């Protein structure tokens, strides 16, 4: 299993960014996918989850109405569109899939929100 995140950047408050995660090594379309984030000195937290067919999504209260998770099963890719970014969104963002009872993680992509 391999998860490779990309798209992290430095963005000003109020700005937008889309990050991506390309998956391989498993049948992508069979599994729900999630995005987590970890800010310096804080625990890793769940940001958003999408079902295998993209029909249902869930979000942390802190990002509802600002972030959108989506997926392209033809390209084995999951996305996180982030709008109205705030300094408190600064974190390393990780892609996650749970296969049977094992969680798999990417290496993360850094998102920094600062003026």
C-alpha positions in Angstrom: 0.0 0.0 0.0 1.3 3.4 -0.9 -0.3 6.8 -0.4 1.4 9.9 -1.8 0.1 13.3 -0.8 0.9 16.5 -2.8 -0.2 20.1 -3.2 0.7 21.6 0.2 1.8 25.2 0.1 2.0 28.5 1.9 -1.3 30.4 1.5 -2.7 33.6 2.9 -5.6 33.6 5.4 -8.8 33.5 3.4 -7.2 31.7 0.5 -7.8 28.3 -1.1 -5.8 25.2 -1.7 -6.4 21.7 -3.1 -4.3 18.8 -1.9 -4.3 15.4 -3.5 -3.4 11.8 -2.5 -2.6 9.1 -5.1 -3.1 5.6 -3.8 -1.7 2.3 -5.0 -1.3 -1.3 -3.9 -4.9 -2.0 -3.1 -8.3 -1.8 -4.9 -9.0 1.9 -4.3 -12.7 1.9 -5.3 -13.5 -0.6 -2.5 -12.4 1.5 0.4 -13.4 4.7 2.2 -10.6 7.3 2.4 -9.8 9.9 5.0 -7.8 13.0 5.5 -6.2 13.8 8.8 -4.0 16.6 10.0 -1.5 17.2 12.7 -0.4 20.7 13.9 2.8 21.3 15.8 2.4 20.1 19.4 -1.0 18.7 18.8 -2.5 15.2 18.2 -3.4 14.0 14.8 -7.1 14.7 14.1 -9.6 13.4 11.6 -10.6 16.1 9.0 -12.8 14.4 6.5 -13.9 11.0 5.3 -15.5 9.8 2.0 -17.1 6.5 1.3 -15.8 4.1 -1.4 -18.3 5.4 -4.0 -18.1 9.0 -3.0 -21.8 9.0 -2.0 -21.3 10.1 1.5 -18.9 12.4 3.3 -18.2 13.5 6.9 -16.3 16.4 8.3 -14.8 17.7 11.5 -16.8 20.6 12.9 -13.8 22.8 12.5 -13.8 22.5 8.7 -17.5 22.1 7.9 -18.6 24.4 5.2 -15.0 25.3 4.2 -13.4 22.0 3.1 -14.7 19.4 0.6 -13.4 15.9 0.2 -13.8 14.1 -3.2 -12.4 11.2 -5.1 -11.7 10.0 -8.6 -11.8 6.2 -8.6 -10.6 6.1 -12.2 -7.4 7.8 -11.1 -7.0 6.3 -7.6 -7.0 9.8 -6.2 -8.6 11.5 -3.3 -8.7 15.3 -3.0 -9.3 17.9 -0.2 -10.4 21.3 -1.4 -9.8 23.8 1.3 -11.4 27.3 1.2 -11.5 30.2 3.6 -8.3 29.0 5.1 -7.4 30.1 8.6 -4.0 30.2 10.4 -5.3 27.4 12.7 -5.6 25.1 9.6 -1.8 25.1 9.5 -0.7 21.5 9.8 0.7 18.5 8.0 -2.1 16.8 6.2 -2.1 13.0 5.9 -4.1 10.6 3.6 -5.4 7.5 5.3 -7.0 4.2 4.4 -8.0 1.4 6.7 -7.7 -2.0 5.2 -9.2 -4.8 7.4 -7.9 -3.6 10.7 -4.7 -1.8 9.7 -4.4 1.9 9.0 -2.1 3.0 6.3 -0.6 6.5 6.1 1.1 8.7 3.6 4.1 10.9 4.5 2.0 14.0 4.5 2.0 17.4 2.8 2.6 20.7 4.7 -0.1 23.4 4.6 0.8 26.7 6.1 -1.7 29.5 6.4 0.0 32.8 7.1 0.3 36.4 5.9 
